[in-house]
Amino acid sequence: MLNTTAGRRLEDDLAVIEEIAARPAATAKELAANLTALYEATFNVALDRYDMQTLLRCAPEIARSIFAM
């Protein structure tokens, strides 16, 4: 598990992005709302919130989880 500063974990932020990406959209309005939420969640991941040593150590795991989305 990734440990991060200020109670934040990259795992948690990536899980939010994955959940948003998996949301169904039956209408154009729902799709637009999902895409807006996905953009905001992705844009707001700031790597400076997390412990750099943890990020470096877990980089392969992070990459795998991102590409598995």
C-alpha positions in Angstrom: 0.0 0.0 0.0 1.1 3.5 -0.7 1.6 5.8 2.3 1.1 9.4 1.6 1.3 12.7 3.5 -1.7 14.5 5.0 -3.8 11.4 5.1 -3.9 11.1 1.4 -3.0 8.1 -0.6 -2.4 7.9 -4.3 -4.3 4.6 -4.3 -7.4 6.3 -3.1 -7.2 9.1 -5.6 -6.7 6.5 -8.4 -9.6 4.5 -7.1 -11.9 7.6 -7.4 -10.7 8.0 -11.0 -11.4 4.4 -11.8 -14.9 4.6 -10.2 -15.8 7.6 -12.3 -14.5 6.0 -15.5 -16.7 2.9 -14.8 -19.9 4.9 -14.4 -22.5 4.2 -17.0 -23.9 7.0 -19.1 -27.3 6.5 -20.8 -27.5 10.1 -22.1 -25.3 12.7 -23.5 -25.8 14.8 -20.4 -24.7 11.9 -18.2 -21.7 11.3 -20.4 -20.7 15.0 -20.2 -21.1 14.9 -16.4 -19.0 11.8 -16.1 -16.3 13.2 -18.4 -16.2 16.5 -16.5 -15.9 14.6 -13.2 -13.2 12.3 -14.7 -11.2 15.3 -15.9 -11.4 17.1 -12.6 -10.4 14.0 -10.6 -7.5 13.3 -12.9 -6.4 17.0 -13.1 -6.5 17.2 -9.3 -4.0 14.4 -8.7 -1.0 16.3 -7.5 2.0 14.1 -7.0 3.5 16.6 -4.6 0.9 15.6 -2.0 2.5 12.2 -1.6 5.7 11.0 -0.1 8.3 11.0 -2.9 10.2 8.0 -1.5 7.0 6.0 -1.5 6.2 7.0 -5.0 9.6 6.1 -6.2 9.5 2.7 -4.5 6.0 1.9 -5.8 6.4 3.3 -9.3 6.0 -0.1 -11.0 2.9 -0.8 -9.0 1.5 2.7 -9.8 2.1 2.3 -13.5 0.5 -1.2 -13.6 -2.6 0.2 -11.8 -2.9 3.1 -14.1 -2.6 1.0 -17.2 -5.0 -1.5 -15.9 -7.8 1.1 -15.8 
